[in-house]
Amino acid sequence: MFESTYELLLADELERRGHAVARQVVLPITFRTRRIDQAFRIDLLVDQQIVIEVKASEHHSAMYRRQLLTYLRFTRLRVGLVLNFGLTTMKEGIDRVINDHILP
């Protein structure tokens, strides 16, 4: 399936379990005093606390962790998950990322 399908199904299941889920959350950044409104897009933001990046790739990439860590730093959130549904087992596709450098 496509990433967008996994994202939709995961969001639906989390909402069924009582969580507040926002999909495709626009994350603006400020660069040299200019605000760039559509710099990034977070796949899922759960309960305003956890960022989830959904992938459907047959390969594991460190780039996914770096992407998620960027989102965590800009949102000043602490925890995120990369969920890659394209690997052989789901266990292989779960990667927890912690932001130890929360910006003031």
Steps between C-alpha positions, in 0.01 A plus 500: 500500500598864477623707795185713479284189547694385806482853639123517454439157655734566794335838568157337491605226743659746743187717492283193566712443811432851625807691384496841336674463164594773255613394151741683268575775752678794337816593687623850423855611570672834533813555297688830511197676649275364221220260578469211257153359554514168317857396576407159640196277539457263794317179407323454834496699822341298779358669810716806424793300643624229264615546142459197274676478165342230280709316242434211261853427384668163454818653643590645837665840480668717763358793306154421643632546856668828406181625336297417810759657731476820295123503552542438873748783537285752313186403694693477829347159560691218663384170346429374151467176308602398153262225391620326185232261375709384204747277683462125548362534854347797678745450786783588261313810387451669838758760595456717810674838491562721804572872481757567772561854376172679557554858387408785737 
